[in-house]
């Protein structure tokens, strides 16, 4: 569990600097230069990500089961993951109604992903991993919206074309992941 926690601290810590120390971040960028800052940020993030994947894999070998996972949780997680993939697609597609409405679809995607996995899983490692991501996403979304208000940020309105592309891409990503990639990558088949 220590490796998982270390990975989460590095990965989510790097991704939390804007939440807890935005002025410090700006000062570091000014001092180091943007390229060096991004290089350091990337190195810490990748190191954290590798550690959290490795640590989660170790924890799954000897799971500490906290409760009996209900079957409905797995089914609801499948539906929520469809929403998460549409939000993910909205973060990468220009001029869609989803992004225009929520402003930060990637962070909302992480929030929905983490919540869905908490519904479907029942071990201590699951609570640590997905609970940490859910808490981070809640804080990051609030912080990003606050920065938007302070800066007077406006988002362009969505178009029908952008929204249709977003929905189709999200559904396609969900289908590939639900019916093939999740089992291939993690050894768990969410959809029989």
C-alpha positions, 0 to 999 in steps of 0.5 A: 500500500505504501507504493500506491500512496507514494504514487498518489502523493506524487501524481496528485500532488503535482496536479494539485499545485494550482489548487493550493499554491497557484501564486507559488506555481507562477513564481516557479514558472517565472524563475525556472522558465516554462519549459523547465517547469513543465519538464519537472512537472512531467517527470514528477507526474510520470513517476507518480503514475508509474508508482500508483499503477505498480502499487495498485497492482501489488495491493490487488494481489492480497486485497483487503475486502471492505464490503460485499460489492453489490451487482447493481454497483457494477451496472451503474458504474458501466452507465457512469463510465459512458458519461465519463467517456463523453466528458473526456471526449468533450475535453478534446473536441472543440466547440461542443455544448458539453464543454460550453456548459461544464467548462472543465469536462476533463476534471468532471470525467475524472470525478465520474470515473472515480465515483463509478469505480468506487461503486463497483469495487470494494477493497481498501486499495480501491478506496485509496486509489479512487477515493483520492482521485475523487477528492482531488477532482472535487477540489480541482473543479472548484478551484478551476471554476473559481479561477475562471470567475476571477479571470472573467473566462468565457467559453465559446458556445457549442455547435451541433457538429462539435456536440455530435462529434463529442457524443459519437467519440465518447460512445465509441471510446466507451464501447472499446474500453468496456468490451475490450480494452479494460480486460486487456489492460487490467484483466477485469471485464466490466461488460460480459 
